[in-house]
């Protein structure tokens, strides 16, 4: 039996599925190269134990030069990596003008290997004074039409593939360039379509072929950022772009939701982004990547839990410099690792269930940008879907769904199965008269942004955004914005199912322009601050088709997996809630998994 195990292990090693390394403490560990991964305590009682979760760290080019390249650098950093149970370090060779020669990378790689830590390479494709050509646009991205940019990127891959058998592309493979060269190349295409076509076309000549020429079989990873509702505008096309890459990493770096610098991002956005990309790409989606920027210790830890709940098998911490500075979130993360690994084991192989939220790839959001993040903060078990969720008992469809040319027919067929479909005014507006007839709601020709401080009988401490250009018969209105005389939630039987219109508004392009933001949520929104009795009323309607009942404050998130449920409290205070009639206590910033 033992002989058969080692034969199987040898086969995995030969296939590149696992790497065995020894920690500085002398205990063997296995770090990931394929679908499997092992914990830092992988060998117990003479047996190797597969783990569903491993930890890696990304070292920027500056980090490599500052902390790892000095003669005693690796040894000085090693205790910090060991505390976080790091089994791999990504060693970046280029970030604009920050450059690490391949010989230096190889030396650092070898010293880490002797300590039992695996390595991969990396690049951040950003411009410098001597690298690439900066785009004409607001952000510090590259002009990919420029020959200097293309030559520099190709050179990186040809230089670094001999050092590493795996290389990751950080989330700057995008562009907003409007230079004359880009305008000419664009032709009659939209900026979004042109940028997507351009970046997809450059992966083979600039990355794959230069990497595989010196190292046949070199493997590449692409990392996507977290701003999923704006991907297409700046060239990201996950469905086509991911094809040449072996694996995909997902940005779950939501940071601090109370600060504007990095956007007022809801802490559920990392979960939504990961799950949505997995629905686009499939099993290639493996790792989650988050950072310390603007994070409190708890913000940092929240990112880890949301990543694991979404299905991440590897957590990549950005970046080594923050770990050397001993950000307070690292200690919380280290203490939580046993629970995070246990959570990963429970999530692994289970498809989430709940309320589908349909967003086709490359879809415009109108004034429903990042809507799914806010819905998840209301305790709704959101399941992002890139394909029409025909089997879902409940589905919420924002303006993004209008990118599906066959949407109306799919809605009618779905209703015939008895489904509950929730539309936003922005989607009704996009679909026009047929959607108005289906829902019994009329919308103005253009959005009329507004706020309300009174919903039904509920006075709101924080006003909630809505569209004032919505009207419906009183008989269809379940909840109204009393101070604005506008329906907030309507309901109508249709085709054997039920159509609701929920008057939700998050952001539009105008909101971005008003504050100068480009990528992330530009303003605070009132939806996560709904009073509990109103949130409970909403959940009674939306969760009923699932046979689930939840009474809880907002900012307590619900996740459903098969017959199990998980609750995560984003509040800094304990809460008492009821799930399916059972009273539960949930501590501040705590997770609770419930099985049958």
TASULFEN-V360965 format. One line per field, one symbol per residue. phi: phi as a letter, one per 20 degrees, with the letter a starting at -180 (. if undefined). psi: psi as a letter, one per 30 degrees, with the letter a starting at -180 (. if undefined). A space follows every 10 residues. Layout:
phi: ???
psi: ???
This chain:
phi: .fffffffff ffffemfcce cdfffnefcc dfcbeebcef dfdcmmcecf debccccedf gffgfeddfg gdffffegff fffelfdbce dfdbbmefcd fgffffffgf ffffendfcc eabdecfcfd cmcfferfee deeeefffff fffffgfffe ffecebcddf edebacfcff ffffffmeff gfffffgfff fefffecfff fefebgngdc cddefeegfc gffdofcgfe ffgfefbcdc fdeemefede gdneeffeff fffffffffe dnfffcddcb cdgmefgfgf fgffffffgf ofdbddedcg gfffflgfff fffffeggff fffffffgnd efcqefcecf gldfdlddgl ggfffffene ffcfcedgef effcbdcegg fffefdfgff ffffffenfd dddegffgff emggffffem ddcffcfcfa ccdbcleded fdgdfbdfec bafgfeeecc effdlcfdbc bbfblnccdd ddfdbdccgf ffffdmeddd gebfcegfdg fffffffffg feegfemdcc caffmdeccd cledccdcee eecfcdcccl nefcdcfflc dcdcdf
psi: eeeeefeeee eeeefgflkk lklfffkklk lkfbfllllf hfjkhgkkjk kfklklkkjl eeeeeefeel egeeeefeee eeeghkfkkk jkfkjbfkkk keeeeeeeee eeefggklll llkjillafg kakkljleli lljffkeeee eeeeeeeeef efekfkkkjl hgilkgkgle eeeefebgll eeeeeeeeee ffeeffeeee efefikgkkk kkkkafiefg effgfkieee ffefkelkkk jgifbjfgkf egkikkffee eeeeeeeefe ebffjelkkl afkgkleeee eeeeeeeeef gkfkjkkkle eeeefikffe eeeeffeeee eeeeeeekgk kllbjkjkjl khkkfbhgkh eeeeeffggk ikjkkflkif fkekkkjafe fffjfgeeee eeeeeffglk kjlleeeeee faeeeeeefg kkllelkika lkgjjbgkkk ejlkkljfhk llkeffkekl jeffhkkekl kkkkgfakkk jjikkdllee eeeffgleel kflllfefgk leeeeeeeee effeffgkkk jlllgjkkkk jbgllkkkjf lgllkklkjh fkkkkklkhl kkkkl.
